[in-house]
Amino acid sequence: MTPPATALPVEAPQAFLGVSRSLTDKLWRDRLDGRGAAQALAIVQRHQLPELLARVLAGRGVDIDAVPDFLDPTIRKLLPDPFTVTEMEAAAKRIADAAARTEKVAIFGDYDVDGATSAALLAWHLRHCGLDPLIHIPDRIFEGYGPNTEAVRALAAKGATLLVTVDCGTTSMEPLAEAKRLGMSVVVIDHHQCGLDLPEVDALVNPNRPDDLSGLDHLAAVGLVLVTLVAVNRELRQRGFWSNEMPEPDLLGMLHHVALGTVADVAPLIGLNRAFVAKGLIAMRRRDHVGHTALMDVARLNGPPEAWHLGFMLGPRVNAGGRIGRADLGVRLLLEGDSVEAARIAAELDRLNNERRVIEQAAEAQAEAEALASIGLEDKLAVIVTASEGWHPGVVGLVASRLKEKFARPAFAIALEPGGIGTGSGRSIAGVDLGKAVRQAVADGILLKGGGHAMAAGVTLRKEKLAEFRAYMEQALARDVAEARHVNELYIDGAVSARAVTPELATTLNRAGPFGSGNPEPVLALPAHQLVFADEVGQAHLRLRFKSGDGAIVNGIAFRSVGQKLGNALLANRGQQLHVAGSLSVDRYQGAERVQFRVVDVALPDQGPSVIR
C-alpha cells in the first residue's frame, strides 16, 4: 500500500541524471521530490494513467481528486458568479441599458492582441443586440497606450453615450474625467495592476483592484470581457430582452477570441484560463470563424492549432497591425464575415509581421551590443535598460523580451523620440514584479507614465531622466533579481529514449495541456544520446538528429540558438554523446505526422571515475 503523499518528508530534488552544470550553466532538477513521486504513483493507481503523464500532473501540483477536472477543464465548473467581481453588477446593468435603449456605444481598446480580441468580442455581442458600436484602437506612436482626451472627444462628437474601455482605462484619470464631463457613461473592463487611486467612472471592472476578492486576477482582459458578457446576458434575460427574433448570443461559440488573447497576453494557464484556452482551441480547430481561419491559413499552420501556435504564429500577426501598421487591422479581421476580405486583411497583417521582423532584428542587435557593454565581464547589472533614437516604438517590447531571454534578468528597451521623450517596454523574469516597480517610479517622479503586470510593463520618460531611471530600477530590483537568479535551474519531468518519442507519447502528454505560462510544457530528457547531425536552418535555428544506444533516431530543433550558448554547445559536440533536455511537438506535413524534439539544453554525461591501469 502506498503511504499518503502528505506523510512523506520533503527533501530537495537531486540533480537529474547527475547534471549539476549543463553546457549552458544550468542545474537539472527532477521536478518531483519524494512527496511528488508518491503523488504520481497514487495518480497512476487511482486513475490508471501512464506513469509519465502522472508525473507531469504531480509536478504541477494537481491533487489526486482533481485529476479528471484538470484533464478536462470546463468553464461551467470553473466560472464563478460574475457578480463576485467588484462593480460587475453596475457594469452589466449599464451595458444592458445601452442594449435596451439602442444607444451609441464606443469601445476603446488596446493595440495588442488582448485588446483586439477584447474589442472584437464586445463589438460582436453589441452587434448581436442590434447596436452599431464605434471602435477606437489608438495609434501606438501618435496616441500611445490607453484612452486620450482627443479620442474621447471625437467619440463623444459621433454621438456615443456609453464609453467602454477594454484592456485599458484603469489609470486614465483625466481622459475618463473628460468623458464624464461630455455626458458619457464610462465602464472600464481591465486587468492591469493599479493602486488606490482609481478613475471616477460608472463601473470599473478589474480583478486586480485592491478591493476585489473574486480571485480572477489571472484573467486576461478578453477573458474578463467574456465574464462581463455572461453577466450582461443574464441581466438582459431577466428583463425579457431575448426573443425568437433576438436570441441570446452563444458566448461559448466565441472562445476563439478568448483563447487567442489569453495566450498572446501570456496570462497564466491556470483555473478558468485553462478552460478558456482548451475549449477555444477546440473551436479554432473547427475552422468555422472566418477571421481566425484566414489567420491560420496565412500563417501556414499545418494541422490543428495548439497553444504555442497562438503565442508564436497567430498572435504576432494580429499584433503587427498595432506595432507598425494600422492599429485596427486585428479587430477588423476578427469581426470580418466575408472570407475574401478576411484573407486580404490577413495577408496585410502577414506582410506587416515580416516587415516587423526586419525592424526588430536591427534594433535587437543594437540593444544586445549596448547590454553587453553595460553588463561587462563582471556580469554586474541586475536590470538592463537600453535606449536609442531611431528604434521603432512598435518593436521595443519584443526587443526587451529577447534581452530578458538572453541575459536572464529584467530588461527594458526604450525608443527615444526627437522631442526628447522616450517610450519603451520592460519584460521581467519569474519572481521579479516589474509592474510594481514601474508604478512606484511614476509616483516618485522618475517616469511620466508607466504601468503593467509583474512580467511586463510600459514606460514613458524624458530623455534626461534615463540615467536616473537606470539607477532607480537597479536599486529597486537588485535584491529580487539576485534571489531569482541565484540558481539557474531546469526542471525535468522524466526521461525517455529516442524509440519512445512517438506521436502517441506527444498526444498522451498533451492531455495535461494547454501549456504555457503557469502550466509549463513538460521537459523530458534523452539520456546519453549521440548527436549525429547538426546544421543551421531558417532564422538562427539548428536542425538536429540524436541516436540512442539501440540505434533509434529522433529529430530535433533548437530555436534561435545559433550564436547562443546552446547553439555553440551543440555545434562543438557533433558526434558526441549528450544528455539532451527538451519538449515534444508534432510536425504535420502532407498528411504525415512526426515528432520533433525541441531542445532547450544539453549536458555532457558523467564519464564516471577513471580507471588506473
ZICORNOR-V593731 format. One record per residue. RES is the residue in one letter. SS is DSSP state (2 for helix, 1 for strand, 0 for the rest). BURIAL is 1 if it has 24 or more other ideal C-beta (glycine too) atoms within 12 Angstrom, else 0. Layout:
RES/SS/BURIAL
RES/SS/BURIAL
This chain:
M/0/0
T/0/0
P/0/0
P/0/0
A/2/1
T/2/0
A/2/0
L/0/0
P/0/0
V/0/0
E/0/0
A/0/0
P/0/1
Q/0/0
A/1/1
F/2/1
L/2/1
G/2/1
V/0/1
S/0/0
R/0/0
S/0/1
L/0/1
T/0/1
D/0/0
K/0/1
L/1/1
W/1/1
R/1/1
D/1/1
R/0/1
L/0/1
D/0/1
G/2/0
R/2/1
G/2/1
A/2/1
A/2/1
Q/2/1
A/2/1
L/2/1
A/2/1
I/2/1
V/2/1
Q/2/0
R/2/0
H/2/1
Q/0/0
L/0/1
P/0/0
E/2/1
L/2/1
L/2/1
A/2/1
R/2/1
V/2/1
L/2/1
A/2/1
G/2/1
R/0/1
G/0/1
V/0/1
D/0/0
I/2/1
D/2/0
A/2/0
V/2/1
P/2/0
D/2/0
F/2/1
L/2/1
D/0/0
P/0/1
T/0/0
I/2/1
R/2/0
K/2/0
L/2/1
L/0/1
P/0/0
D/0/0
P/2/1
F/2/1
T/2/0
V/0/1
T/0/1
E/0/1
M/2/1
E/2/1
A/2/1
A/2/1
A/2/1
K/2/1
R/2/1
I/2/1
A/2/1
D/2/1
A/2/1
A/2/1
A/2/0
R/0/0
T/0/0
E/0/1
K/0/1
V/1/1
A/1/1
I/1/1
F/1/1
G/1/1
D/0/1
Y/0/1
D/0/1
V/2/1
D/2/1
G/2/1
A/2/1
T/2/1
S/2/1
A/2/1
A/2/1
L/2/1
L/2/1
A/2/1
W/2/1
H/2/1
L/2/1
R/2/1
H/2/1
C/0/1
G/0/0
L/0/1
D/0/0
P/0/1
L/1/1
I/1/1
H/1/1
I/1/1
P/0/1
D/0/1
R/0/1
I/0/1
F/0/0
E/0/1
G/0/1
Y/0/1
G/0/1
P/0/1
N/0/1
T/2/1
E/2/0
A/2/1
V/2/1
R/2/0
A/2/1
L/2/1
A/2/1
A/2/0
K/0/0
G/0/0
A/0/1
T/0/1
L/1/1
L/1/1
V/1/1
T/1/1
V/1/1
D/0/1
C/0/1
G/0/1
T/0/1
T/0/1
S/0/1
M/2/1
E/2/0
P/2/1
L/2/1
A/2/0
E/2/1
A/2/1
K/2/1
R/2/0
L/0/1
G/0/0
M/0/1
S/1/1
V/1/1
V/1/1
V/1/1
I/1/1
D/0/1
H/0/1
H/0/1
Q/0/1
C/0/1
G/0/1
L/0/0
D/0/0
L/0/1
P/0/1
E/0/0
V/0/1
D/0/1
A/1/1
L/1/1
V/1/1
N/0/1
P/0/1
N/0/1
R/0/1
P/0/0
D/0/0
D/0/1
L/0/0
S/0/1
G/0/0
L/0/1
D/0/1
H/0/1
L/0/1
A/0/1
A/2/1
V/2/1
G/2/1
L/2/1
V/2/1
L/2/1
V/2/1
T/2/1
L/2/1
V/2/1
A/2/1
V/2/1
N/2/1
R/2/1
E/2/1
L/2/1
R/2/0
Q/2/0
R/0/0
G/0/0
F/0/1
W/0/1
S/0/0
N/0/0
E/0/0
M/0/0
P/0/0
E/0/1
P/0/1
D/0/0
L/2/1
L/2/1
G/2/1
M/2/1
L/2/1
H/2/1
H/2/1
V/2/1
A/2/1
L/2/1
G/2/1
T/2/1
V/2/1
A/2/1
D/0/1
V/0/1
A/0/1
P/0/1
L/0/1
I/0/1
G/2/1
L/2/1
N/2/1
R/2/1
A/2/1
F/2/1
V/2/1
A/2/1
K/2/1
G/2/1
L/2/1
I/2/1
A/2/1
M/2/1
R/2/0
R/0/0
R/0/0
D/0/0
H/0/1
V/2/1
G/2/1
H/2/1
T/2/1
A/2/1
L/2/1
M/2/1
D/2/1
V/2/1
A/0/1
R/0/0
L/0/1
N/0/0
G/0/1
P/0/0
P/0/1
E/0/1
A/2/1
W/2/1
H/2/1
L/2/1
G/2/1
F/2/1
M/2/1
L/2/1
G/2/1
P/2/1
R/2/1
V/2/1
N/2/1
A/2/1
G/2/1
G/2/1
R/2/1
I/2/1
G/0/1
R/0/1
A/0/1
D/0/1
L/2/1
G/2/1
V/2/1
R/2/1
L/2/1
L/2/1
L/2/1
E/0/1
G/0/0
D/0/0
S/2/0
V/2/0
E/2/0
A/2/1
A/2/0
R/2/0
I/2/1
A/2/1
A/2/0
E/2/1
L/2/1
D/2/1
R/2/0
L/2/1
N/2/1
N/2/0
E/2/1
R/2/1
R/2/1
V/2/0
I/2/1
E/2/1
Q/2/0
A/2/0
A/2/1
E/2/1
A/2/0
Q/2/1
A/2/1
E/2/1
A/2/0
E/2/1
A/2/1
L/2/0
A/2/0
S/2/1
I/2/1
G/0/0
L/0/0
E/0/0
D/0/0
K/0/0
L/0/1
A/0/1
V/0/1
I/1/1
V/1/1
T/1/1
A/1/1
S/1/1
E/1/0
G/0/0
W/0/1
H/0/1
P/2/1
G/2/1
V/2/1
V/2/1
G/2/1
L/2/1
V/2/1
A/2/1
S/2/1
R/2/1
L/2/1
K/2/1
E/2/1
K/2/1
F/2/1
A/0/1
R/0/1
P/0/1
A/1/1
F/1/1
A/1/1
I/1/1
A/1/1
L/1/1
E/0/1
P/0/0
G/0/0
G/0/0
I/1/1
G/1/1
T/1/1
G/1/1
S/1/1
G/1/1
R/1/1
S/0/1
I/0/1
A/0/1
G/0/0
V/0/1
D/0/1
L/2/1
G/2/1
K/2/1
A/2/1
V/2/1
R/2/1
Q/2/1
A/2/1
V/2/1
A/2/0
D/0/0
G/0/0
I/0/1
L/0/1
L/0/1
K/1/1
G/1/1
G/1/1
G/1/1
H/0/1
A/0/1
M/0/1
A/1/1
A/1/1
G/1/1
V/1/1
T/1/1
L/1/1
R/1/1
K/2/1
E/2/0
K/2/1
L/2/1
A/2/0
E/2/0
F/2/1
R/2/1
A/2/0
Y/2/1
M/2/1
E/2/1
Q/2/0
A/2/1
L/2/1
A/2/0
R/2/0
D/2/1
V/2/1
A/2/0
E/2/0
A/2/1
R/0/1
H/0/0
V/0/0
N/0/1
E/1/1
L/1/1
Y/1/1
I/1/1
D/0/1
G/1/1
A/1/1
V/1/1
S/0/1
A/2/1
R/2/0
A/2/1
V/0/1
T/0/0
P/2/0
E/2/0
L/2/1
A/2/1
T/2/0
T/2/1
L/2/1
N/2/1
R/0/1
A/0/1
G/0/1
P/0/1
F/0/1
G/1/1
S/0/1
G/0/1
N/1/1
P/0/1
E/0/1
P/0/1
V/0/1
L/1/1
A/1/1
L/1/1
P/1/1
A/1/1
H/1/1
Q/1/1
L/1/1
V/1/1
F/1/0
A/1/1
D/1/0
E/1/0
V/1/0
G/0/0
Q/0/0
A/0/0
H/1/1
L/1/1
R/1/1
L/1/1
R/1/1
F/1/1
K/1/1
S/0/1
G/0/0
D/0/0
G/0/0
A/0/0
I/1/1
V/1/1
N/1/1
G/1/1
I/1/1
A/1/1
F/0/1
R/0/1
S/0/1
V/0/1
G/0/0
Q/0/1
K/2/1
L/2/1
G/2/1
N/2/0
A/2/1
L/2/1
L/2/1
A/2/0
N/0/1
R/0/0
G/0/0
Q/0/1
Q/1/1
L/1/1
H/1/1
V/1/1
A/1/1
G/1/1
S/1/1
L/1/1
S/1/1
V/1/1
D/1/1
R/1/0
Y/1/0
Q/0/0
G/0/0
A/1/0
E/1/0
R/1/1
V/1/1
Q/1/1
F/1/1
R/1/1
V/1/1
V/1/1
D/1/1
V/1/1
A/1/1
L/0/1
P/0/1
D/0/0
Q/0/0
G/0/0
P/0/0
S/0/0
V/0/0
I/0/0
R/0/0
